[in-house]
């Protein structure tokens, strides 16, 4: 089983998209996380047996705005509140 969590992303130019976290939530199996983006350019990122923080994520997985070319950081995560 895997669950998905979506985090809204917003570039300073106004372009919006989503960061998608897919994680294994099956009990008693090895844990993994897989990150990808919607509407932003990235190669995706995967970790196994641990949790990646957003800081690590944006450092290891370049996320670029297709509209203005800016590389996003965790500051571009729009809090969905
Ligand atoms: Zn942009």
PDB file of the backbone (N, CA, C, O) and the ligand in Angstrom, with CONECT records:
HET     ZN  A 101       1
ATOM      1  N   UNK A   1       0.837  -1.198   0.000  1.00  0.00           N
ATOM      2  CA  UNK A   1       0.000   0.000   0.000  1.00  0.00           C
ATOM      3  C   UNK A   1       0.876   1.255   0.000  1.00  0.00           C
ATOM      4  O   UNK A   1       1.941   1.285   0.618  1.00  0.00           O
ATOM      5  N   UNK A   2       0.427   2.245  -0.676  1.00  0.00           N
ATOM      6  CA  UNK A   2       1.154   3.514  -0.678  1.00  0.00           C
ATOM      7  C   UNK A   2       0.149   4.649  -0.577  1.00  0.00           C
ATOM      8  O   UNK A   2      -0.941   4.594  -1.145  1.00  0.00           O
ATOM      9  N   UNK A   3       0.537   5.657   0.146  1.00  0.00           N
ATOM     10  CA  UNK A   3      -0.350   6.806   0.243  1.00  0.00           C
ATOM     11  C   UNK A   3       0.308   8.011  -0.403  1.00  0.00           C
ATOM     12  O   UNK A   3       1.531   8.073  -0.529  1.00  0.00           O
ATOM     13  N   UNK A   4      -0.492   8.940  -0.799  1.00  0.00           N
ATOM     14  CA  UNK A   4       0.004  10.137  -1.461  1.00  0.00           C
ATOM     15  C   UNK A   4      -0.368  11.375  -0.675  1.00  0.00           C
ATOM     16  O   UNK A   4      -1.494  11.518  -0.199  1.00  0.00           O
ATOM     17  N   UNK A   5       0.591  12.261  -0.549  1.00  0.00           N
ATOM     18  CA  UNK A   5       0.327  13.553   0.078  1.00  0.00           C
ATOM     19  C   UNK A   5       0.760  14.612  -0.917  1.00  0.00           C
ATOM     20  O   UNK A   5       1.828  14.504  -1.519  1.00  0.00           O
ATOM     21  N   UNK A   6      -0.051  15.618  -1.090  1.00  0.00           N
ATOM     22  CA  UNK A   6       0.292  16.691  -2.028  1.00  0.00           C
ATOM     23  C   UNK A   6       0.507  18.003  -1.299  1.00  0.00           C
ATOM     24  O   UNK A   6      -0.287  18.398  -0.445  1.00  0.00           O
ATOM     25  N   UNK A   7       1.601  18.672  -1.656  1.00  0.00           N
ATOM     26  CA  UNK A   7       1.903  19.963  -1.063  1.00  0.00           C
ATOM     27  C   UNK A   7       1.890  21.005  -2.173  1.00  0.00           C
ATOM     28  O   UNK A   7       2.576  20.844  -3.182  1.00  0.00           O
ATOM     29  N   UNK A   8       1.116  22.070  -1.996  1.00  0.00           N
ATOM     30  CA  UNK A   8       1.093  23.111  -3.026  1.00  0.00           C
ATOM     31  C   UNK A   8       2.416  23.864  -3.097  1.00  0.00           C
ATOM     32  O   UNK A   8       3.019  24.188  -2.073  1.00  0.00           O
ATOM     33  N   UNK A   9       2.858  24.137  -4.325  1.00  0.00           N
ATOM     34  CA  UNK A   9       4.085  24.898  -4.552  1.00  0.00           C
ATOM     35  C   UNK A   9       3.724  26.173  -5.298  1.00  0.00           C
ATOM     36  O   UNK A   9       2.845  26.182  -6.159  1.00  0.00           O
ATOM     37  N   UNK A  10       4.422  27.252  -4.949  1.00  0.00           N
ATOM     38  CA  UNK A  10       4.172  28.488  -5.667  1.00  0.00           C
ATOM     39  C   UNK A  10       5.473  29.222  -5.922  1.00  0.00           C
ATOM     40  O   UNK A  10       6.233  29.507  -4.996  1.00  0.00           O
ATOM     41  N   UNK A  11       5.724  29.527  -7.196  1.00  0.00           N
ATOM     42  CA  UNK A  11       6.913  30.269  -7.574  1.00  0.00           C
ATOM     43  C   UNK A  11       6.656  31.760  -7.390  1.00  0.00           C
ATOM     44  O   UNK A  11       5.511  32.213  -7.362  1.00  0.00           O
ATOM     45  N   UNK A  12       7.758  32.517  -7.265  1.00  0.00           N
ATOM     46  CA  UNK A  12       7.602  33.963  -7.097  1.00  0.00           C
ATOM     47  C   UNK A  12       6.962  34.621  -8.315  1.00  0.00           C
ATOM     48  O   UNK A  12       6.401  35.712  -8.212  1.00  0.00           O
ATOM     49  N   UNK A  13       7.045  33.956  -9.474  1.00  0.00           N
ATOM     50  CA  UNK A  13       6.441  34.524 -10.684  1.00  0.00           C
ATOM     51  C   UNK A  13       4.942  34.278 -10.738  1.00  0.00           C
ATOM     52  O   UNK A  13       4.251  34.781 -11.623  1.00  0.00           O
ATOM     53  N   UNK A  14       4.452  33.506  -9.790  1.00  0.00           N
ATOM     54  CA  UNK A  14       3.018  33.252  -9.754  1.00  0.00           C
ATOM     55  C   UNK A  14       2.619  31.872 -10.249  1.00  0.00           C
ATOM     56  O   UNK A  14       1.474  31.453 -10.081  1.00  0.00           O
ATOM     57  N   UNK A  15       3.583  31.154 -10.871  1.00  0.00           N
ATOM     58  CA  UNK A  15       3.304  29.810 -11.355  1.00  0.00           C
ATOM     59  C   UNK A  15       3.071  28.868 -10.173  1.00  0.00           C
ATOM     60  O   UNK A  15       3.819  28.899  -9.195  1.00  0.00           O
ATOM     61  N   UNK A  16       2.045  28.041 -10.263  1.00  0.00           N
ATOM     62  CA  UNK A  16       1.750  27.133  -9.163  1.00  0.00           C
ATOM     63  C   UNK A  16       1.758  25.688  -9.619  1.00  0.00           C
ATOM     64  O   UNK A  16       1.537  25.392 -10.793  1.00  0.00           O
ATOM     65  N   UNK A  17       2.011  24.804  -8.691  1.00  0.00           N
ATOM     66  CA  UNK A  17       2.016  23.370  -8.971  1.00  0.00           C
ATOM     67  C   UNK A  17       1.963  22.622  -7.667  1.00  0.00           C
ATOM     68  O   UNK A  17       1.534  23.155  -6.644  1.00  0.00           O
ATOM     69  N   UNK A  18       2.405  21.374  -7.709  1.00  0.00           N
ATOM     70  CA  UNK A  18       2.341  20.578  -6.495  1.00  0.00           C
ATOM     71  C   UNK A  18       3.562  19.682  -6.339  1.00  0.00           C
ATOM     72  O   UNK A  18       4.137  19.191  -7.311  1.00  0.00           O
ATOM     73  N   UNK A  19       3.933  19.491  -5.084  1.00  0.00           N
ATOM     74  CA  UNK A  19       4.951  18.513  -4.740  1.00  0.00           C
ATOM     75  C   UNK A  19       4.177  17.289  -4.251  1.00  0.00           C
ATOM     76  O   UNK A  19       3.325  17.393  -3.368  1.00  0.00           O
ATOM     77  N   UNK A  20       4.480  16.139  -4.829  1.00  0.00           N
ATOM     78  CA  UNK A  20       3.743  14.934  -4.471  1.00  0.00           C
ATOM     79  C   UNK A  20       4.650  13.966  -3.723  1.00  0.00           C
ATOM     80  O   UNK A  20       5.709  13.578  -4.216  1.00  0.00           O
ATOM     81  N   UNK A  21       4.228  13.591  -2.551  1.00  0.00           N
ATOM     82  CA  UNK A  21       4.958  12.606  -1.750  1.00  0.00           C
ATOM     83  C   UNK A  21       4.169  11.309  -1.741  1.00  0.00           C
ATOM     84  O   UNK A  21       3.009  11.258  -1.335  1.00  0.00           O
ATOM     85  N   UNK A  22       4.835  10.269  -2.201  1.00  0.00           N
ATOM     86  CA  UNK A  22       4.215   8.948  -2.183  1.00  0.00           C
ATOM     87  C   UNK A  22       5.002   8.135  -1.170  1.00  0.00           C
ATOM     88  O   UNK A  22       6.221   8.013  -1.289  1.00  0.00           O
ATOM     89  N   UNK A  23       4.331   7.584  -0.188  1.00  0.00           N
ATOM     90  CA  UNK A  23       5.075   6.826   0.810  1.00  0.00           C
ATOM     91  C   UNK A  23       4.453   5.471   1.083  1.00  0.00           C
ATOM     92  O   UNK A  23       3.240   5.276   0.997  1.00  0.00           O
ATOM     93  N   UNK A  24       5.328   4.558   1.411  1.00  0.00           N
ATOM     94  CA  UNK A  24       4.879   3.214   1.754  1.00  0.00           C
ATOM     95  C   UNK A  24       4.352   3.240   3.175  1.00  0.00           C
ATOM     96  O   UNK A  24       5.094   3.558   4.104  1.00  0.00           O
ATOM     97  N   UNK A  25       3.100   2.914   3.354  1.00  0.00           N
ATOM     98  CA  UNK A  25       2.567   2.926   4.710  1.00  0.00           C
ATOM     99  C   UNK A  25       2.100   1.532   5.133  1.00  0.00           C
ATOM    100  O   UNK A  25       1.259   1.381   6.020  1.00  0.00           O
ATOM    101  N   UNK A  26       2.665   0.524   4.481  1.00  0.00           N
ATOM    102  CA  UNK A  26       2.338  -0.839   4.866  1.00  0.00           C
ATOM    103  C   UNK A  26       3.093  -1.201   6.144  1.00  0.00           C
ATOM    104  O   UNK A  26       4.317  -1.076   6.196  1.00  0.00           O
ATOM    105  N   UNK A  27       2.376  -1.647   7.170  1.00  0.00           N
ATOM    106  CA  UNK A  27       3.067  -1.991   8.419  1.00  0.00           C
ATOM    107  C   UNK A  27       4.046  -3.148   8.213  1.00  0.00           C
ATOM    108  O   UNK A  27       3.812  -4.036   7.393  1.00  0.00           O
ATOM    109  N   UNK A  28       5.138  -3.124   8.964  1.00  0.00           N
ATOM    110  CA  UNK A  28       6.118  -4.221   8.991  1.00  0.00           C
ATOM    111  C   UNK A  28       6.845  -4.444   7.671  1.00  0.00           C
ATOM    112  O   UNK A  28       7.405  -5.520   7.457  1.00  0.00           O
ATOM    113  N   UNK A  29       6.851  -3.461   6.789  1.00  0.00           N
ATOM    114  CA  UNK A  29       7.665  -3.590   5.589  1.00  0.00           C
ATOM    115  C   UNK A  29       8.622  -2.395   5.578  1.00  0.00           C
ATOM    116  O   UNK A  29       8.422  -1.431   6.316  1.00  0.00           O
ATOM    117  N   UNK A  30       9.637  -2.460   4.761  1.00  0.00           N
ATOM    118  CA  UNK A  30      10.598  -1.365   4.753  1.00  0.00           C
ATOM    119  C   UNK A  30       9.938  -0.091   4.229  1.00  0.00           C
ATOM    120  O   UNK A  30       9.135  -0.121   3.296  1.00  0.00           O
ATOM    121  N   UNK A  31      10.296   1.009   4.845  1.00  0.00           N
ATOM    122  CA  UNK A  31       9.662   2.253   4.465  1.00  0.00           C
ATOM    123  C   UNK A  31      10.418   2.928   3.322  1.00  0.00           C
ATOM    124  O   UNK A  31      11.635   2.789   3.198  1.00  0.00           O
ATOM    125  N   UNK A  32       9.706   3.631   2.522  1.00  0.00           N
ATOM    126  CA  UNK A  32      10.331   4.417   1.459  1.00  0.00           C
ATOM    127  C   UNK A  32       9.456   5.616   1.152  1.00  0.00           C
ATOM    128  O   UNK A  32       8.264   5.632   1.459  1.00  0.00           O
ATOM    129  N   UNK A  33      10.055   6.598   0.555  1.00  0.00           N
ATOM    130  CA  UNK A  33       9.338   7.791   0.139  1.00  0.00           C
ATOM    131  C   UNK A  33       9.772   8.144  -1.280  1.00  0.00           C
ATOM    132  O   UNK A  33      10.939   8.003  -1.646  1.00  0.00           O
ATOM    133  N   UNK A  34       8.827   8.593  -2.048  1.00  0.00           N
ATOM    134  CA  UNK A  34       9.128   8.967  -3.423  1.00  0.00           C
ATOM    135  C   UNK A  34       8.511  10.336  -3.680  1.00  0.00           C
ATOM    136  O   UNK A  34       7.314  10.540  -3.479  1.00  0.00           O
ATOM    137  N   UNK A  35       9.344  11.267  -4.126  1.00  0.00           N
ATOM    138  CA  UNK A  35       8.853  12.615  -4.383  1.00  0.00           C
ATOM    139  C   UNK A  35       8.822  12.910  -5.876  1.00  0.00           C
ATOM    140  O   UNK A  35       9.706  12.486  -6.621  1.00  0.00           O
ATOM    141  N   UNK A  36       7.816  13.625  -6.298  1.00  0.00           N
ATOM    142  CA  UNK A  36       7.744  14.081  -7.684  1.00  0.00           C
ATOM    143  C   UNK A  36       7.006  15.414  -7.692  1.00  0.00           C
ATOM    144  O   UNK A  36       6.490  15.852  -6.664  1.00  0.00           O
ATOM    145  N   UNK A  37       6.961  16.043  -8.835  1.00  0.00           N
ATOM    146  CA  UNK A  37       6.288  17.341  -8.901  1.00  0.00           C
ATOM    147  C   UNK A  37       5.268  17.378 -10.026  1.00  0.00           C
ATOM    148  O   UNK A  37       5.381  16.654 -11.015  1.00  0.00           O
ATOM    149  N   UNK A  38       4.290  18.219  -9.861  1.00  0.00           N
ATOM    150  CA  UNK A  38       3.281  18.460 -10.886  1.00  0.00           C
ATOM    151  C   UNK A  38       3.401  19.926 -11.280  1.00  0.00           C
ATOM    152  O   UNK A  38       3.412  20.807 -10.421  1.00  0.00           O
ATOM    153  N   UNK A  39       3.491  20.184 -12.585  1.00  0.00           N
ATOM    154  CA  UNK A  39       3.597  21.545 -13.136  1.00  0.00           C
ATOM    155  C   UNK A  39       4.953  22.210 -12.911  1.00  0.00           C
ATOM    156  O   UNK A  39       5.153  23.350 -13.330  1.00  0.00           O
ATOM    157  N   UNK A  40       5.895  21.510 -12.251  1.00  0.00           N
ATOM    158  CA  UNK A  40       7.248  22.023 -12.109  1.00  0.00           C
ATOM    159  C   UNK A  40       8.210  20.952 -12.620  1.00  0.00           C
ATOM    160  O   UNK A  40       7.901  19.761 -12.572  1.00  0.00           O
ATOM    161  N   UNK A  41       9.382  21.381 -13.111  1.00  0.00           N
ATOM    162  CA  UNK A  41      10.358  20.430 -13.644  1.00  0.00           C
ATOM    163  C   UNK A  41      11.230  19.855 -12.538  1.00  0.00           C
ATOM    164  O   UNK A  41      11.828  20.608 -11.770  1.00  0.00           O
ATOM    165  N   UNK A  42      11.310  18.530 -12.445  1.00  0.00           N
ATOM    166  CA  UNK A  42      12.221  17.885 -11.501  1.00  0.00           C
ATOM    167  C   UNK A  42      12.481  16.459 -11.961  1.00  0.00           C
ATOM    168  O   UNK A  42      11.743  15.910 -12.779  1.00  0.00           O
ATOM    169  N   UNK A  43      13.543  15.867 -11.420  1.00  0.00           N
ATOM    170  CA  UNK A  43      13.865  14.482 -11.775  1.00  0.00           C
ATOM    171  C   UNK A  43      13.260  13.490 -10.807  1.00  0.00           C
ATOM    172  O   UNK A  43      13.351  12.278 -11.005  1.00  0.00           O
ATOM    173  N   UNK A  44      12.641  14.009  -9.760  1.00  0.00           N
ATOM    174  CA  UNK A  44      12.100  13.122  -8.745  1.00  0.00           C
ATOM    175  C   UNK A  44      13.175  12.734  -7.751  1.00  0.00           C
ATOM    176  O   UNK A  44      14.363  12.920  -8.012  1.00  0.00           O
ATOM    177  N   UNK A  45      12.772  12.205  -6.631  1.00  0.00           N
ATOM    178  CA  UNK A  45      13.716  11.860  -5.562  1.00  0.00           C
ATOM    179  C   UNK A  45      13.131  10.726  -4.736  1.00  0.00           C
ATOM    180  O   UNK A  45      11.930  10.683  -4.471  1.00  0.00           O
ATOM    181  N   UNK A  46      14.004   9.810  -4.336  1.00  0.00           N
ATOM    182  CA  UNK A  46      13.549   8.664  -3.554  1.00  0.00           C
ATOM    183  C   UNK A  46      14.459   8.431  -2.361  1.00  0.00           C
ATOM    184  O   UNK A  46      15.676   8.567  -2.483  1.00  0.00           O
ATOM    185  N   UNK A  47      13.906   8.087  -1.230  1.00  0.00           N
ATOM    186  CA  UNK A  47      14.710   7.678  -0.080  1.00  0.00           C
ATOM    187  C   UNK A  47      14.135   6.379   0.463  1.00  0.00           C
ATOM    188  O   UNK A  47      12.942   6.103   0.335  1.00  0.00           O
ATOM    189  N   UNK A  48      15.006   5.592   1.068  1.00  0.00           N
ATOM    190  CA  UNK A  48      14.561   4.327   1.634  1.00  0.00           C
ATOM    191  C   UNK A  48      14.984   4.184   3.081  1.00  0.00           C
ATOM    192  O   UNK A  48      16.105   4.536   3.450  1.00  0.00           O
ATOM    193  N   UNK A  49      14.088   3.669   3.893  1.00  0.00           N
ATOM    194  CA  UNK A  49      14.403   3.385   5.284  1.00  0.00           C
ATOM    195  C   UNK A  49      14.497   4.607   6.173  1.00  0.00           C
ATOM    196  O   UNK A  49      14.878   4.501   7.339  1.00  0.00           O
ATOM    197  N   UNK A  50      14.152   5.774   5.631  1.00  0.00           N
ATOM    198  CA  UNK A  50      14.200   6.994   6.445  1.00  0.00           C
ATOM    199  C   UNK A  50      13.291   8.034   5.816  1.00  0.00           C
ATOM    200  O   UNK A  50      12.660   7.794   4.786  1.00  0.00           O
ATOM    201  N   UNK A  51      13.238   9.172   6.447  1.00  0.00           N
ATOM    202  CA  UNK A  51      12.405  10.253   5.949  1.00  0.00           C
ATOM    203  C   UNK A  51      13.279  11.412   5.483  1.00  0.00           C
ATOM    204  O   UNK A  51      14.197  11.824   6.191  1.00  0.00           O
ATOM    205  N   UNK A  52      13.000  11.925   4.316  1.00  0.00           N
ATOM    206  CA  UNK A  52      13.741  13.087   3.813  1.00  0.00           C
ATOM    207  C   UNK A  52      13.027  14.351   4.246  1.00  0.00           C
ATOM    208  O   UNK A  52      11.808  14.461   4.116  1.00  0.00           O
ATOM    209  N   UNK A  53      13.786  15.303   4.759  1.00  0.00           N
ATOM    210  CA  UNK A  53      13.176  16.584   5.099  1.00  0.00           C
ATOM    211  C   UNK A  53      13.054  17.431   3.840  1.00  0.00           C
ATOM    212  O   UNK A  53      13.681  17.132   2.823  1.00  0.00           O
ATOM    213  N   UNK A  54      12.262  18.470   3.905  1.00  0.00           N
ATOM    214  CA  UNK A  54      12.083  19.319   2.727  1.00  0.00           C
ATOM    215  C   UNK A  54      13.383  20.015   2.338  1.00  0.00           C
ATOM    216  O   UNK A  54      13.642  20.252   1.158  1.00  0.00           O
ATOM    217  N   UNK A  55      14.196  20.339   3.342  1.00  0.00           N
ATOM    218  CA  UNK A  55      15.456  21.021   3.060  1.00  0.00           C
ATOM    219  C   UNK A  55      16.349  20.117   2.203  1.00  0.00           C
ATOM    220  O   UNK A  55      16.906  20.552   1.195  1.00  0.00           O
ATOM    221  N   UNK A  56      16.474  18.870   2.616  1.00  0.00           N
ATOM    222  CA  UNK A  56      17.259  17.892   1.855  1.00  0.00           C
ATOM    223  C   UNK A  56      16.646  17.701   0.470  1.00  0.00           C
ATOM    224  O   UNK A  56      17.346  17.645  -0.542  1.00  0.00           O
ATOM    225  N   UNK A  57      15.362  17.606   0.460  1.00  0.00           N
ATOM    226  CA  UNK A  57      14.651  17.358  -0.784  1.00  0.00           C
ATOM    227  C   UNK A  57      14.954  18.400  -1.858  1.00  0.00           C
ATOM    228  O   UNK A  57      15.307  18.059  -2.987  1.00  0.00           O
ATOM    229  N   UNK A  58      14.813  19.667  -1.495  1.00  0.00           N
ATOM    230  CA  UNK A  58      15.026  20.719  -2.490  1.00  0.00           C
ATOM    231  C   UNK A  58      16.502  20.883  -2.851  1.00  0.00           C
ATOM    232  O   UNK A  58      16.836  21.455  -3.889  1.00  0.00           O
ATOM    233  N   UNK A  59      17.394  20.369  -1.970  1.00  0.00           N
ATOM    234  CA  UNK A  59      18.820  20.422  -2.253  1.00  0.00           C
ATOM    235  C   UNK A  59      19.190  19.302  -3.232  1.00  0.00           C
ATOM    236  O   UNK A  59      19.947  19.512  -4.180  1.00  0.00           O
ATOM    237  N   UNK A  60      18.642  18.111  -2.982  1.00  0.00           N
ATOM    238  CA  UNK A  60      18.982  16.939  -3.784  1.00  0.00           C
ATOM    239  C   UNK A  60      18.148  16.804  -5.058  1.00  0.00           C
ATOM    240  O   UNK A  60      18.589  16.204  -6.038  1.00  0.00           O
ATOM    241  N   UNK A  61      16.963  17.357  -5.032  1.00  0.00           N
ATOM    242  CA  UNK A  61      16.086  17.258  -6.191  1.00  0.00           C
ATOM    243  C   UNK A  61      15.795  18.656  -6.709  1.00  0.00           C
ATOM    244  O   UNK A  61      14.881  19.325  -6.225  1.00  0.00           O
ATOM    245  N   UNK A  62      16.572  19.101  -7.697  1.00  0.00           N
ATOM    246  CA  UNK A  62      16.289  20.433  -8.231  1.00  0.00           C
ATOM    247  C   UNK A  62      14.871  20.518  -8.781  1.00  0.00           C
ATOM    248  O   UNK A  62      14.466  19.722  -9.628  1.00  0.00           O
ATOM    249  N   UNK A  63      14.135  21.488  -8.286  1.00  0.00           N
ATOM    250  CA  UNK A  63      12.783  21.735  -8.787  1.00  0.00           C
ATOM    251  C   UNK A  63      12.811  23.083  -9.475  1.00  0.00           C
ATOM    252  O   UNK A  63      13.085  24.105  -8.846  1.00  0.00           O
ATOM    253  N   UNK A  64      12.528  23.083 -10.769  1.00  0.00           N
ATOM    254  CA  UNK A  64      12.603  24.337 -11.518  1.00  0.00           C
ATOM    255  C   UNK A  64      11.250  24.755 -12.066  1.00  0.00           C
ATOM    256  O   UNK A  64      10.417  23.940 -12.462  1.00  0.00           O
ATOM    257  N   UNK A  65      11.081  26.061 -12.068  1.00  0.00           N
ATOM    258  CA  UNK A  65       9.863  26.627 -12.619  1.00  0.00           C
ATOM    259  C   UNK A  65       9.976  26.627 -14.144  1.00  0.00           C
ATOM    260  O   UNK A  65      10.941  27.168 -14.684  1.00  0.00           O
ATOM    261  N   UNK A  66       9.023  26.041 -14.839  1.00  0.00           N
ATOM    262  CA  UNK A  66       9.081  25.992 -16.303  1.00  0.00           C
ATOM    263  C   UNK A  66       8.815  27.354 -16.930  1.00  0.00           C
ATOM    264  O   UNK A  66       9.080  27.562 -18.114  1.00  0.00           O
ATOM    265  N   UNK A  67       8.303  28.263 -16.148  1.00  0.00           N
ATOM    266  CA  UNK A  67       7.925  29.560 -16.671  1.00  0.00           C
ATOM    267  C   UNK A  67       9.066  30.573 -16.606  1.00  0.00           C
ATOM    268  O   UNK A  67       9.307  31.300 -17.569  1.00  0.00           O
ATOM    269  N   UNK A  68       9.768  30.622 -15.474  1.00  0.00           N
ATOM    270  CA  UNK A  68      10.834  31.619 -15.326  1.00  0.00           C
ATOM    271  C   UNK A  68      12.200  30.987 -15.055  1.00  0.00           C
ATOM    272  O   UNK A  68      13.203  31.701 -15.027  1.00  0.00           O
ATOM    273  N   UNK A  69      12.266  29.654 -14.852  1.00  0.00           N
ATOM    274  CA  UNK A  69      13.546  28.974 -14.673  1.00  0.00           C
ATOM    275  C   UNK A  69      14.119  29.046 -13.275  1.00  0.00           C
ATOM    276  O   UNK A  69      15.216  28.540 -13.036  1.00  0.00           O
ATOM    277  N   UNK A  70      13.412  29.656 -12.349  1.00  0.00           N
ATOM    278  CA  UNK A  70      13.891  29.769 -10.972  1.00  0.00           C
ATOM    279  C   UNK A  70      13.899  28.406 -10.295  1.00  0.00           C
ATOM    280  O   UNK A  70      12.979  27.606 -10.463  1.00  0.00           O
ATOM    281  N   UNK A  71      14.962  28.154  -9.522  1.00  0.00           N
ATOM    282  CA  UNK A  71      15.014  26.919  -8.755  1.00  0.00           C
ATOM    283  C   UNK A  71      14.309  27.140  -7.417  1.00  0.00           C
ATOM    284  O   UNK A  71      14.641  28.059  -6.669  1.00  0.00           O
ATOM    285  N   UNK A  72      13.353  26.299  -7.138  1.00  0.00           N
ATOM    286  CA  UNK A  72      12.562  26.484  -5.921  1.00  0.00           C
ATOM    287  C   UNK A  72      13.261  25.938  -4.678  1.00  0.00           C
ATOM    288  O   UNK A  72      14.119  25.059  -4.767  1.00  0.00           O
ATOM    289  N   UNK A  73      12.886  26.464  -3.539  1.00  0.00           N
ATOM    290  CA  UNK A  73      13.367  25.966  -2.245  1.00  0.00           C
ATOM    291  C   UNK A  73      12.142  25.668  -1.388  1.00  0.00           C
ATOM    292  O   UNK A  73      11.003  25.832  -1.824  1.00  0.00           O
ATOM    293  N   UNK A  74      12.404  25.222  -0.151  1.00  0.00           N
ATOM    294  CA  UNK A  74      11.260  24.904   0.690  1.00  0.00           C
ATOM    295  C   UNK A  74      10.434  26.147   1.017  1.00  0.00           C
ATOM    296  O   UNK A  74       9.296  26.043   1.474  1.00  0.00           O
ATOM    297  N   UNK A  75      11.022  27.331   0.778  1.00  0.00           N
ATOM    298  CA  UNK A  75      10.285  28.576   1.012  1.00  0.00           C
ATOM    299  C   UNK A  75       9.141  28.724   0.002  1.00  0.00           C
ATOM    300  O   UNK A  75       8.215  29.506   0.216  1.00  0.00           O
ATOM    301  N   UNK A  76       9.214  27.972  -1.088  1.00  0.00           N
ATOM    302  CA  UNK A  76       8.165  28.045  -2.105  1.00  0.00           C
ATOM    303  C   UNK A  76       7.001  27.104  -1.824  1.00  0.00           C
ATOM    304  O   UNK A  76       6.033  27.046  -2.582  1.00  0.00           O
ATOM    305  N   UNK A  77       7.113  26.370  -0.723  1.00  0.00           N
ATOM    306  CA  UNK A  77       5.995  25.516  -0.318  1.00  0.00           C
ATOM    307  C   UNK A  77       4.907  26.436   0.226  1.00  0.00           C
ATOM    308  O   UNK A  77       5.119  27.145   1.209  1.00  0.00           O
ATOM    309  N   UNK A  78       3.771  26.421  -0.404  1.00  0.00           N
ATOM    310  CA  UNK A  78       2.678  27.237   0.086  1.00  0.00           C
ATOM    311  C   UNK A  78       1.959  26.449   1.172  1.00  0.00           C
ATOM    312  O   UNK A  78       1.444  25.358   0.925  1.00  0.00           O
ATOM    313  N   UNK A  79       1.928  26.995   2.337  1.00  0.00           N
ATOM    314  CA  UNK A  79       1.235  26.319   3.420  1.00  0.00           C
ATOM    315  C   UNK A  79      -0.248  26.239   3.106  1.00  0.00           C
ATOM    316  O   UNK A  79      -0.910  27.251   2.880  1.00  0.00           O
ATOM    317  N   UNK A  80      -0.737  25.056   3.096  1.00  0.00           N
ATOM    318  CA  UNK A  80      -2.144  24.878   2.740  1.00  0.00           C
ATOM    319  C   UNK A  80      -3.098  25.151   3.890  1.00  0.00           C
ATOM    320  O   UNK A  80      -3.991  24.356   4.182  1.00  0.00           O
ATOM    321  N   UNK A  81      -2.890  26.292   4.536  1.00  0.00           N
ATOM    322  CA  UNK A  81      -3.759  26.605   5.662  1.00  0.00           C
ATOM    323  C   UNK A  81      -4.506  27.895   5.403  1.00  0.00           C
ATOM    324  O   UNK A  81      -5.295  28.331   6.241  1.00  0.00           O
TER     325      UNK A  81
HETATM  326 ZN    ZN A 101       8.486  30.967 -11.927  1.00  0.00          ZN
END
